[in-house]
């Protein structure tokens, strides 16, 4: 990885209120299995059809952290993009998401704090029926401009 030039996302001066990004995705079995394996979360509501059928949900649901993972990916890969960091979140999950549900999520910049180098991003997600499944806001630091390696390697020479 060292020496390989990577493209960074948009810096704070390149962003504006109203910038948006929308993504559509579906949580598949492999996503759930990876999550369960990584976290050792064995909640029967996420994977056991017989248990879930006895609850008001009727079918297994997607862990809310996986929904947040989709939002986090949108921020770190698209808006503002690589190099970004979410440092605060306030999210609600008004309707559970079942396995294989197609979701459409949109993030939108609602505030820019240039002096403190962060933005506020609103997020809303809908299922295939048009019902809201996720809503909230996040505080995000866009990528910082890295110092040039040449500049720092010569700083001891005058």
C-alpha positions as a Markdown table, in Angstrom:
| # | Residue | x | y | z |
|---|---|---|---|---|
| 1 | Unk | 0.0 | 0.0 | 0.0 |
| 2 | Unk | 2.9 | 2.4 | 0.6 |
| 3 | Unk | 3.8 | 4.4 | -2.3 |
| 4 | Unk | 0.6 | 3.7 | -4.1 |
| 5 | Unk | -1.3 | 6.9 | -4.8 |
| 6 | Unk | -4.9 | 6.8 | -3.7 |
| 7 | Unk | -7.6 | 9.2 | -4.7 |
| 8 | Unk | -9.1 | 11.1 | -1.7 |
| 9 | Unk | -12.7 | 12.3 | -1.5 |
| 10 | Unk | -13.8 | 15.9 | -1.7 |
| 11 | Unk | -12.2 | 18.4 | 0.7 |
| 12 | Unk | -14.4 | 20.8 | 2.7 |
| 13 | Unk | -13.8 | 23.6 | 0.2 |
| 14 | Unk | -15.2 | 21.4 | -2.6 |
| 15 | Unk | -18.5 | 20.6 | -0.9 |
| 16 | Unk | -21.7 | 22.6 | -0.8 |
| 17 | Unk | -25.0 | 22.4 | 1.1 |
| 18 | Unk | -27.4 | 20.3 | -0.9 |
| 19 | Unk | -24.8 | 17.9 | -2.4 |
| 20 | Unk | -26.4 | 14.4 | -2.4 |
| 21 | Unk | -25.6 | 10.8 | -3.1 |
| 22 | Unk | -28.2 | 8.0 | -3.5 |
| 23 | Unk | -27.6 | 4.3 | -3.3 |
| 24 | Unk | -29.8 | 1.2 | -3.8 |
| 25 | Unk | -28.9 | -2.1 | -2.2 |
| 26 | Unk | -30.1 | -5.3 | -0.8 |
| 27 | Unk | -28.9 | -7.2 | 2.3 |
| 28 | Unk | -28.0 | -10.8 | 1.2 |
| 29 | Unk | -27.3 | -13.9 | 3.2 |
| 30 | Unk | -23.6 | -13.5 | 2.8 |
| 31 | Unk | -23.8 | -10.0 | 4.3 |
| 32 | Unk | -25.7 | -11.3 | 7.4 |
| 33 | Unk | -23.3 | -14.3 | 7.8 |
| 34 | Unk | -20.2 | -12.0 | 7.6 |
| 35 | Unk | -21.7 | -9.7 | 10.2 |
| 36 | Unk | -22.7 | -12.5 | 12.5 |
| 37 | Unk | -19.3 | -14.1 | 12.2 |
| 38 | Unk | -17.4 | -10.8 | 12.8 |
| 39 | Unk | -19.5 | -9.7 | 15.8 |
| 40 | Unk | -20.4 | -13.1 | 17.3 |
| 41 | Unk | -23.9 | -11.8 | 17.5 |
| 42 | Unk | -26.3 | -14.8 | 17.7 |
| 43 | Unk | -29.6 | -12.9 | 18.0 |
| 44 | Unk | -32.2 | -15.4 | 16.8 |
| 45 | Unk | -34.3 | -12.5 | 15.4 |
| 46 | Unk | -31.6 | -12.1 | 12.7 |
| 47 | Unk | -31.3 | -15.7 | 11.4 |
| 48 | Unk | -33.9 | -18.1 | 12.9 |
| 49 | Unk | -37.1 | -18.2 | 10.8 |
| 50 | Unk | -39.0 | -20.3 | 13.4 |
| 51 | Unk | -38.2 | -17.8 | 16.2 |
| 52 | Unk | -38.9 | -14.7 | 14.1 |
| 53 | Unk | -42.3 | -16.1 | 12.9 |
| 54 | Unk | -43.4 | -16.0 | 16.6 |
| 55 | Unk | -42.6 | -12.3 | 16.9 |
| 56 | Unk | -44.4 | -9.3 | 15.5 |
| 57 | Unk | -41.8 | -9.1 | 12.8 |
| 58 | Unk | -42.9 | -12.5 | 11.3 |
| 59 | Unk | -39.6 | -13.0 | 9.5 |
| 60 | Unk | -35.9 | -12.5 | 10.4 |
| 61 | Unk | -34.8 | -8.8 | 10.2 |
| 62 | Unk | -31.6 | -7.1 | 9.3 |
| 63 | Unk | -29.4 | -5.9 | 12.2 |
| 64 | Unk | -29.6 | -2.1 | 12.3 |
| 65 | Unk | -25.8 | -1.9 | 12.3 |
| 66 | Unk | -25.8 | -3.3 | 8.8 |
| 67 | Unk | -28.0 | -0.5 | 7.7 |
| 68 | Unk | -25.6 | 2.0 | 9.3 |
| 69 | Unk | -22.8 | 0.1 | 7.5 |
| 70 | Unk | -24.4 | 1.0 | 4.1 |
| 71 | Unk | -24.6 | 4.7 | 5.2 |
| 72 | Unk | -21.0 | 4.6 | 6.4 |
| 73 | Unk | -19.9 | 3.2 | 3.1 |
| 74 | Unk | -21.8 | 5.9 | 1.1 |
| 75 | Unk | -19.9 | 8.5 | 3.1 |
| 76 | Unk | -16.5 | 6.9 | 3.0 |
| 77 | Unk | -16.7 | 6.0 | -0.7 |
| 78 | Unk | -18.8 | 8.7 | -2.3 |
| 79 | Unk | -19.7 | 11.8 | -0.3 |
| 80 | Unk | -17.4 | 13.3 | 0.8 |
| 81 | Unk | -15.5 | 10.1 | -0.1 |
| 82 | Unk | -12.2 | 8.3 | 0.8 |
| 83 | Unk | -10.4 | 9.9 | 3.8 |
| 84 | Unk | -13.7 | 10.9 | 5.5 |
| 85 | Unk | -14.5 | 10.1 | 9.1 |
| 86 | Unk | -17.9 | 9.9 | 10.8 |
| 87 | Unk | -17.5 | 11.2 | 14.4 |
| 88 | Unk | -21.1 | 11.6 | 15.5 |
| 89 | Unk | -24.4 | 9.9 | 14.5 |
| 90 | Unk | -28.0 | 10.2 | 15.5 |
| 91 | Unk | -30.1 | 7.6 | 13.6 |
| 92 | Unk | -33.6 | 6.2 | 13.9 |
| 93 | Unk | -34.9 | 2.9 | 12.4 |
| 94 | Unk | -38.7 | 3.4 | 12.2 |
| 95 | Unk | -39.4 | 0.2 | 10.4 |
| 96 | Unk | -37.5 | -3.1 | 10.5 |
| 97 | Unk | -35.9 | -4.4 | 7.3 |
| 98 | Unk | -36.4 | -8.0 | 6.3 |
| 99 | Unk | -33.8 | -10.1 | 4.4 |
| 100 | Unk | -33.6 | -9.4 | 0.7 |
| 101 | Unk | -35.5 | -6.0 | 0.9 |
| 102 | Unk | -34.3 | -3.5 | -1.7 |
| 103 | Unk | -33.4 | -0.3 | 0.1 |
| 104 | Unk | -32.8 | 3.2 | -1.3 |
| 105 | Unk | -30.8 | 5.5 | 0.8 |
| 106 | Unk | -29.9 | 9.2 | 0.2 |
| 107 | Unk | -27.4 | 11.3 | 2.0 |
| 108 | Unk | -27.4 | 15.1 | 1.7 |
| 109 | Unk | -25.1 | 17.8 | 3.1 |
| 110 | Unk | -27.2 | 20.1 | 5.3 |
| 111 | Unk | -24.5 | 22.2 | 7.0 |
| 112 | Unk | -20.8 | 23.0 | 6.4 |
| 113 | Unk | -18.6 | 24.2 | 9.2 |
| 114 | Unk | -15.4 | 25.2 | 7.4 |
| 115 | Unk | -13.6 | 26.6 | 10.4 |
| 116 | Unk | -14.0 | 23.3 | 12.4 |
| 117 | Unk | -13.6 | 21.2 | 9.2 |
| 118 | Unk | -16.8 | 19.2 | 9.4 |
| 119 | Unk | -20.1 | 18.8 | 7.7 |
| 120 | Unk | -23.5 | 17.6 | 8.8 |
| 121 | Unk | -25.1 | 15.0 | 6.6 |
| 122 | Unk | -28.8 | 14.1 | 6.7 |
| 123 | Unk | -29.7 | 10.5 | 5.7 |
| 124 | Unk | -33.0 | 8.9 | 4.8 |
| 125 | Unk | -33.7 | 5.4 | 3.7 |
| 126 | Unk | -36.8 | 3.7 | 2.2 |
| 127 | Unk | -37.7 | 0.2 | 1.5 |
| 128 | Unk | -39.2 | -1.1 | -1.7 |
| 129 | Unk | -42.7 | -0.2 | -0.5 |
| 130 | Unk | -41.7 | 3.4 | 0.0 |
| 131 | Unk | -41.7 | 3.2 | 3.8 |
| 132 | Unk | -39.0 | 5.0 | 5.8 |
| 133 | Unk | -36.6 | 2.5 | 7.3 |
| 134 | Unk | -33.8 | 4.9 | 8.4 |
| 135 | Unk | -33.5 | 8.6 | 9.1 |
| 136 | Unk | -31.0 | 10.8 | 10.9 |
| 137 | Unk | -27.9 | 12.9 | 10.7 |
| 138 | Unk | -24.2 | 12.4 | 11.0 |
| 139 | Unk | -21.3 | 14.7 | 11.6 |
| 140 | Unk | -18.4 | 14.0 | 9.2 |
| 141 | Unk | -14.9 | 15.2 | 8.8 |
| 142 | Unk | -14.0 | 15.3 | 5.1 |
| 143 | Unk | -10.6 | 14.2 | 4.0 |
| 144 | Unk | -7.6 | 16.3 | 5.0 |
| 145 | Unk | -5.1 | 17.4 | 2.3 |
| 146 | Unk | -2.0 | 15.3 | 3.1 |
| 147 | Unk | 1.3 | 17.0 | 3.3 |
| 148 | Unk | 3.6 | 16.2 | 0.4 |
| 149 | Unk | 6.3 | 13.7 | 1.2 |
| 150 | Unk | 8.9 | 15.9 | -0.6 |
| 151 | Unk | 8.0 | 18.9 | 1.5 |
| 152 | Unk | 8.4 | 17.0 | 4.8 |
| 153 | Unk | 11.6 | 15.2 | 3.7 |
| 154 | Unk | 13.3 | 18.5 | 3.0 |
| 155 | Unk | 12.1 | 20.4 | 6.0 |
| 156 | Unk | 15.5 | 20.0 | 7.9 |
| 157 | Unk | 17.4 | 21.6 | 5.1 |
| 158 | Unk | 17.7 | 25.3 | 4.5 |
